[in-house]
């Protein structure tokens, strides 16, 4: 399930070199993986390279910048796991 206004961005601006303007440094791309039975709340932002594990819940307004393990409830900016769901209950 995916709520309204969710952003999934597989791109990232390169910015490592200070001697070249950022707009000329190009982009890096990495896939986003969302496993089965995931609930993503409204206004969530998911950044490139992130994996959201099976059965997880992402709270509204979260910014997901790292992987979320299966059966997790994760919220906040940056998104962090606040509890685990009980498997099968």
Rosetta blueprint (number, residue, H / E / L):
1 X L
2 X E
3 X L
4 X L
5 X L
6 X L
7 X E
8 X E
9 X L
10 X L
11 X E
12 X E
13 X E
14 X L
15 X L
16 X L
17 X L
18 X L
19 X L
20 X L
21 X L
22 X H
23 X H
24 X H
25 X L
26 X L
27 X E
28 X E
29 X E
30 X L
31 X L
32 X L
33 X E
34 X E
35 X L
36 X L
37 X L
38 X L
39 X E
40 X E
41 X L
42 X L
43 X L
44 X L
45 X E
46 X E
47 X L
48 X L
49 X L
50 X L
51 X E
52 X E
53 X L
54 X L
55 X L
56 X L
57 X E
58 X E
59 X L
60 X L
61 X L
62 X L
63 X E
64 X E
65 X L
66 X L
67 X L
68 X E
69 X L
70 X L
71 X L
72 X E
73 X E
74 X E
75 X E
76 X L
77 X L
78 X L
79 X L
80 X E
81 X E
82 X E
83 X E
84 X E
85 X L
86 X L
87 X L
88 X L
89 X L
